[in-house]
Amino acid sequence: MADDEPSLQGRCLPRFLRRGALLATMGCALVAGCGTGSEARHERSPQFKDGGFRNMPNPDAQPTASAWRIWSRFLFGSKRGTVPVDAIPVRALERTALDALDAQANHVVRLGHSSHLLKLQGKYWLIDPVFSERASPVQWLGPKRFHPPPIALAQLPPIEGVILSHDHYDHLDAATIRYLAQRVQHYFVPLGLRARLAALGVPPERVAELDWWQDAEHAGVKLTATPAQHFSGRGLADRNRTLWASWVLQSGGQRIFYSGDSGYFPGFKMIGERFGGFDLALVENGAYDAYWPAVHMTPEQSVQAFEDLRGKVLFPVHNSTFDLAMHPWREPLDRIAERAQSRSIALATPVIGEVLTVGQARSNLRWWQGLR
C-alpha cells in the first residue's frame, strides 16, 4: 500500500498515523510479527535454546538495524515505485485445465508472493497459501495485494497437503487456513506450528511437525524440512517460539526446493550437497534491505544460493504481490534476471497463474518489463 493508494480507512487518517498503523502491520509480515498465541516448547531440538528457536551459526551474517531505525524509516522515509501503477498480469486458472494436466508429471503454479499450487503425480498441494487481500492481522489495513489470486479458494481442487515455511502473515494466512482446515488431508509444518493451526480449526492429528533434516512421506511425496536463516512470530511476545524452514519435495524421481524466507547462509550449500541438486528451486527474491540483511536475500545472493543448491532451473518467489520493503516492485526481478543471464542460469519467471511443468522445456518471458 503506497501513500497515493491508501485503504478506505487509511484515507481518513493523517499521513503520520497512517504510516504508524501501516508499520505495525508491515512489521508483522516482515520484521516483528503480530497477534497472540503460546506454543509448546521443543527443548530437544538442536535449534531450541533459552526459550526459543535460533538460526545455525553464521559468522558472516550481518546485523539487523535497531528497531528505532527501522520504525523511523517506515514512518518518515519516502517510498517510490514500491506499488505497481499498471495491472499485474494474471492468468486465470480453470479447474478443468488443472485436472487435465499430466498426472504422471510434477506441475507448479505461482499464485502470488510465495504461494503456490502444485500438482505432484496427480495430487494437489499448496505451499504457504495466502488468499486474503492483505498480509496482515487485520483486513482493513496493511500490505494489500497488487493482484487477485488466479483461482478462488472455493474453486481449488481437493488439496492433499499444505506445506508451511513459517508463521509470518505473508506465509501463514489465518483466513485461508480456517477455510482449508477440514478440507486438507495433511499439513507439513516446522516445529511449533501444530498449535497455531489447531487454533485455526485444523485437526491436530492431520499436522506433521518436523525439525530441520526430518522427513515424512505422504501421497507419494517425500518431504524434508531443511534449514533457513530467518525468524518467527505473530506477536510482540512470541518471537522465535516456532521454527522456520525451507523444504525439499521429492516426487516421481524429481526434486523441488522451496526456500521459504531466508537470508544467505551456509545451509544452502549443505542442502545442495545432501540432496545432490534440484530440478527446480523456488528461491526467495524480494523484501530485502540493508537494514535487515540477515533475514532476506538480495537478488545476487539468491542467485548464489541457487548455485549452492545445485539447481537446474531458478524460480524467484516472494515478490510482485505485496509491498513489504523500500525497493521498487520491479527491482528484484530486474536484478535477478540480469544476474541469471550473466551466469547462464535457466530462469523461470512465470506469469501469475501460469503452469510450469518440472523438467519440461519452456520459453521464459520477462512479463514485468514495460509495466510501471
ABEGO torsion letter per residue (X at the ends): XBAABBBAAAAABBAAAAAAAAAAAAAAAAAAEBEBEBBBBBAABAABBGGBBBBBBBAABBBBBBAAAAAAAAAABBBBGABBABBBBBBBBBAAAAAABBAABBBBBBAEEABBBBBBGGBBBBBGBBABABBBABAABEBBBABBBABBAAABBBBABBBBABABAAABBAAAAAAAAAABABBBBBBGAAAAAAAAGBBAAABBBBBBGBBBBBGGBBBBBBBBBBBBEABAAABGABBBBBBBBBBGGBBBBBAEBBBBBAAAAAAAAAAGEBABBBBBBEGBBAABAAABBBAAAAAAAAAAAGBABBBBBGBGABBABABBAAAAAAAAAAAAAAAGBBBBBBBBGBBBBBGBBBBBBBAABGBX
